[in-house]
Amino acid sequence: MKKTEPRIMVFTPTWEKFKDFPKFIEYMESEGAHKAGLAKIIPPPEWVPRKGGYNLDEINLTIPAPIEQQVNGMQGLYQQFNLQTRPKTVKQFYEMAMSERYTTPKYFDYADLERKYWKNVTYVSPTYGADVSGSLTDPDLKEWNINSLGTILDYVNKDYGVSISGVNTAYLYFGMWKTSFAWHTEDMDLYSINYLHFGAPKTWYAIPPKYGRKLEKLANSAFPENYKACPAFLRHKMTLISPQILRQNNIPFNKITQEPGEIMVTFPFGYHAGFNHGFNCAESTNFASPRWVEYGKRASQCHCRSDMVKISMETFVKRFQPERYEKWLQGMDFGCHPEEPDKICAAPPPSLNVYTGPEEQAAVAEEEIEEVEEAEGEVHAVVESEEDEETKRQNELKRCWEQLDKPLGQPIDLSDVQENAKKMRFHTNLILLEN
C-alpha cells in the first residue's frame, strides 16, 4: 500500500467555532492539520476585519523600504537578493505593480501561471512592499485580530517588555506579480497567520514538518558555500527551490492557492515558500501555543546576522515545563526535537537577551565583552578547582544518561559530548550531543 503523506487541510468553520482563536487552533491540530505544516481557513461571513473596505486613496500608508527581488541561479535552484528601494505610497506601489513591465501575464489557469513563474523567475526583478509595520484590521475587532491574537507569545511583551515587529505585532505585505517568499520556517519556529486582505491570490508551497530536516540537507548540499558561512542560512530567506527539484529528491510537499479573504496558518517547523499572482495586500504575524515550546527551545539560530530575531525561552519553559526548568538551565535537558524522535540531545540553555536589531545587538555585545574581561580576571582564582568541577559535571551527565530510557537499537554514544566553556559566563553550559 502506498504511503499517504499529510495534505493541507481546509477549514470552513461556523462563527461559534471560529471566534475563539486559541481553541480553534487546538481543534485544527486535533484534526491533524499541523502535520502538513500549513492549513487554510475560510472565515465565516460574520467576520469582517475591516468594515471600511479597501479604497487605496483612503489607505494612508507609506512603504518605507520596498525591496527589489533579484534572483540568480538555474534549473530550479536559486538565491534571492533583496535590494532596498525608495519609499512609496501604497497608491504609487499599485501603479508600479499594474504597469506593463510588472503586471501579471495572461494565463489559462493557476498551473499555467505557476509554470510562467518558474520559467521567468530570474527575469524582470519585481518589487515587494514587505515587512511594513502596521495593520489594516479594525482596532476594535475582538475575534482573530491579527494585531492582537492573545496567545502565549504575549509573554514576550509581558515578561520582557519587548515588542518585536512582525513577530508579536502585525506586518503588512504589498505584493506584485512574481514577488516571492523564500523557503523558511518562522523565527524561533513559531506559528504564523497570514490574512489576504485584497488583490490577487498567493501560491503557497509547504513541506510537512517531519520532512523539514530533509529539505535542510538538500539546501545544504545544493548551496555548500552558504551552508559553510552559516549553518542556518535558510533563516536568511533567500533560497528558492522549485517543486521539480523537491520531486527529484523525494521530498514530499503540498501546494495551495490563497484567495482574498482567506487565512493561512503555518505550524511550528513547517517550511513554506510561495509567490504572489499580482498586486495584493496581506497581513501577518506570529503566535504560539504550549505545543510550540519544545520547538522554540530547539530552534536553529543564525549567528551571522545581527538583526535576526532571538527570543529567550526562559519564561516559556518556566511556565509550561516547570519540571524541566532547572535541568534546562544547566544544559542537561535531554530529549528530542519534536520532528526528530530518534535523535537525543540537550536543549540549548537560555539566551540572555531578546533583541530585534543592531542597536540591541551592539549593547549585548558590549555587555558580553565586559563579562569576558571580568571572567578572565578571575581565572587565577578558579584554576585549581576546574578539574574537580569538570569531574562533577561529567558524573552528573553520565547519571542523567543512565536514567534515560534508551530507544531500542539506538545505543547512546557519549564520545561526542562537547562543552562550550568559553561562553559559560553568559550561556551556562552549552552541551551538544551528536548521535
N, C-alpha and C positions, 0 to 999 in steps of 0.2 A: 504494500500500500504506500502511495506517495505521501511523504511528509507534508503536512499543511502548515504553512508559515502564518504568523499573525497578520491580519488585514486591518486597514484603517476602518474604524467604526464611525458611523454617522448617527447622531442622536437628534431627535426632534421632540424635546420634552414639552409637557404641558407647563403652564405658568406655575402651578403649585409645585411641581418637581424642580423647576428651573430656578426659582427665586433664591433659594439658599445655596450660595456658591460653594462653600466647603463641602456641604452634604452632597451636592451633585457631583463634585469631583470624586468623592468616595464612591458614589453609585457607579460612575463610569468605570472606576477601577475594579469594582466588584464584578463588572461585566467583562473585564479583561481588556479594556481599551488601552491601557498603558503598555501592553505587550507589543503593540505596533509602533510605539514611540510618538504617535500623532493621532489625534481624533478631531472630527468635525462636529460642530453643534449648530443646528439651525434653530435660532431662538424663537420662542413663541411670539405671536403678534403683539401681545401686551407689552413687550419690552421695547421701548423706544429710547435709545441712548441720547438722541439729540432732537428735541422737538422742533427746533427752528429750521431744520433742513440744512442744505449744503450749498448755498449760494456763495460762489467764490468771492464775490465782491464784499460779502459780509464776514469772510474768514480773514480777520486782520492778523495774519501771521507772516513772519519772515523766516525763511530757511537760512540760518546763519552761515552754514558751510556745506553747500551741496557738493557731492563727491562725483567726479568723473571716473567711471569704472573702466580701466584699461585692462584687457585680458590678453595674456600671452600663453602660447602652448599649441599643442596639436593632438589630433587623434584621441580626443576625449579626456585629456589631462591638461589642466590649465591653472595658471596663477592669476589672480585678480589684484590689480593695484589701484588704490583709491587716491585720487588727487583732488585736494580741496579747490573749489572754485569760489567766485564771488557770491555774496549773499543775493538771494532772490525772494521776492514776494511769492506767495502761492499762485497768484494770477500770472506772474512772469514765468514761473516754472511750468504752469499749464500751457502757456503759449509756446514755450520751447518744446514741450512734450508732443504737442499737436502739430508742430512744423513738419514740413516734408522730409527733412533729414531724419527725424527721430520718431515719427508716427508709426503705429503698428502696421505691418504689411498685410495685404489681403490674404485670407486663408480660408480653407474649406471647413476645418473643424479644429479642435484643440490638439489632436495628434499632429495635424499638418503644421500648426503654429509651433509645436514643440520641436519638430524637425527643423523648421526655419531658425529657431533659437540656437540649437546646437551647431547648425551649419554656418551661422553668421556670428557666433559668439565673440570672435576676435576682431570683428569689423565694426566701425562706427561706434565709438565709445559713448554709451548713454550716461546721463547724469541722474544720480539718485538723491532725493531730498531726505536723507536718512538721519536718525538719531536727533530729531527735533524735540526738545523738551516741551511738553505741553499736552493738552488733551482737548478733544472736540466733544467729549461726553459732558452732558449737563451736570454741573457740580452737585445738584440736589438729587441725582439718581441714586437710589439706595441699593438696588439689585444689580450685581455684576458691573459695578462702576470700575472700569479698568484702572482708574487713578486711585482707587480706594477699595481693594478687594477684601481686606480684613482677614488675612491668613497669618500663619505663624511667622512669616517673613517680616511682619511688622515689628518683631522683637529687635531687629537690627536698629530701627529708629528708637524704639522704646528703651532698650537697654544700653545701646552705644551712642545714641543721639546722632546717628548718621543717616543722611538721606542720599541714596545713590541713584542718579538719574537713569531711567530706563530699567532699573532693577526693582526698587521699591517705589518708584514713581513712573508715570507713563511717558512713553516716547511716541512721536508721530513719524510716519514714513510716507513720503510722497514719491510715488514711482512713475516710471515711464516704460515704454516698450524695452525689453531686454535688460532692465536693471535686475540685479541678481543678489541673492543672499547665499554665500558660500557654505560648504559643509561645516557644521559646527554643532556642539551642544551648548546649552546656555551657560553663562557664568556660574561657577560652582555647581554645575549640572542641575540647576533649578528647573522647575516647571516654567512654561511661558504661556501667555494668552495673546492672541492676535485677532483683532476685530477689523474687518474690511468695511470702513465707513461708506465709501462710494467709489465709483470708477470701474476700471477694467479688472478682470479676475487675476488671481495668482495661481501658478502651478507650484505644488509642493512635492518634494521627494522626502521620504523618511525611511530610516533603517531601524528595525526592531532593536531595542537596547541590548538584547543578548548577542547581537552581531556587531556591536559597536567597536569592540577590540579588533574584529576582523577588518573593518573599514580603516582603523588606525594603522594596522600593519600594511594594508595596501598603500595608503598615503605615504607612510614612512619609506617604503621601497620605491615608490614612484617619484618621490621628491627627497632623495637622500641628503642633499645639501641643506634643505630646510630642516630636516629632522636632526641633522648634526648640530645646527645652530640653535635649535630649540626643540626638545623632545615633545613639547605640547604645541607645536606650530599650528595645528588646526584651530587653536583658540585665536589665531590672528585673523580668522575669517577671510582667507584669501584663496582657498583651494576649491576648484571646481572639478568634479569628476562626473563624467556622463553616465547615463543608465547603461549604455553599451559596455563600458568598462566594468561596471558593477556586475553585469551578467557574466562577462568573460571570467571574472574572478569569483563566481558563485557566491556573491553577497546578496542575500535577499533584500528587496526594497519594495516600497509601495509608492504610488503617486496619486495625487488627488488635486482637483481644482477647487479653489475657494472663490465663491461668488460674493458680490457685495451683499452686506447684511449677514454674513456668516462668520462664525467664530472658529478658530483653530486653537487647539491646546496641544503643546508638546510636553512630554513627560521626562522625568529625570534620566539622563544619559541617552536621550533619544536624538541621534544625529539627524539633522534635517538640512535641506537646501531648497532653492527654488528660484523662480523668476516672475516678473510682472508682465502681464499681457499688454499693458498700456498705462495711460495716466490713471492714477488711483491714489487713495489715501487710507492707510491702516493705522491703528493704534495698538500699542503693545506694551506689556510689562512682564515681570517675573512674579512668581508666587511660590509658596512652599507648603508642604504638609508634613506630619510626623514621619511618613514613609520616606521622605527625601533625606532625612538627617544622615543616614548611613552613606548615601551617595555624596552628600556635601563634605562629610569627613574625609572621603577617599577620592575626591575630585582631583584631576590632574591640574597642575598650575604652570602657567607661563611665567618665567622669571626674567625674561629678556626685555620686557617692556614695562615701563613704569606706570602706565595707565590701565593696566589690567585690574579687573575687579577681584578683590580678595576679601572674603567675609570671615571673620573669626567665628568658628563653630562653637565656641565655649558656651554661649547662652543656650544653644540648642541641645548640646549634649547634657548640660546640667539639668535642663527642664525635661527632656524626653528620654534620656538614657542615664538617669542618675546612678544606676548600679554600675555603670562602666566609667563614670566620670574620673575617679581617682587614677585608675589604670591608664586611662587615655592621657591624662596629664603627664604620666610617667613614660609615655611612649610604649606602653605594654598592652594596649587594647587590641589583642589579636582577633582576627576574624577575616571575613571575605568581603570583597566588593560584591554588592548585590547581583551583579551580572557576571561574576567570576566565582562561582561557588566552589571550585576546586583549587583556588589559589589563596592560601592563608598568609596573611602578613599583618603587620602592625599598622593601625591607622596613624597618620602623622599627628603629632601633638598640636595644640592650638597655635595659631599665629598670634602675634601680639598686637595686630593692628587691623583696622578696617579703613580702607582708603580707596579713592577713585581717580586720583590724578597725580601729576608730577609734584605739586606743592606738598601734598601729604606724604608722598614717597620720599621727597628730599628731607622732610622733617624726621621721618622714621629712620632714614639712613644716618642722619646726624646723631640721633639718639643711640643707634646701634654702634657707631664708631666710639662714642663715649663709653658704652658698655664694654667694648673690646679693650679699650685702653685701661679701663678700671680692672678688668679681668686679668690683663697681662701684668699689671702692677701687683696683683695678689698671688701670682704664680708661685713665688718662692715660699709662700706660707702653706701651700697645699701639696707640693710635690711629693712629700713623704707619704701622704695618705692616699694618693691616687691609686696605687696598686690595690690597697685594701678595698677602696670604694668600687674599683672595677671588678674585683673578685665577687663582692656582694652583688653587684649588678648582674654579672653573668650567672651566678647561682639563682638569683630571682628569676632571670629569664628562663633558665632550664626548668625551674619549678613550675613556671607558668606554662611551658610547653607540655610538661608531663601531665598537667591537669586537663589539657585539651583532648577532645575526642578526635582521634586520628581517623581521617577518611580511609575506608578500605582500599588497599592497593596504592596508597599515597604516603609513603614514608616521609617523615619530616627531616629535612636536612638543615642542621644548624650552622653549617660551614660558611654560609653566605651572609650571616648576620653582620651588619656593619653599624658603626656608631658615628654620627656626625658630631664629633666632640667640639669642633671649633665654634659651633653655634649654640652650645649648650646654654650659654648665658641668656639667650633670648628665644630659644626654641625647645627648651627642656631636652629630652633625649629623642632624637630622630632616628628610628630604627627601621632599616629597610631589610626586608626578607624576600629573597628571590627563590622560587622553587627550583 
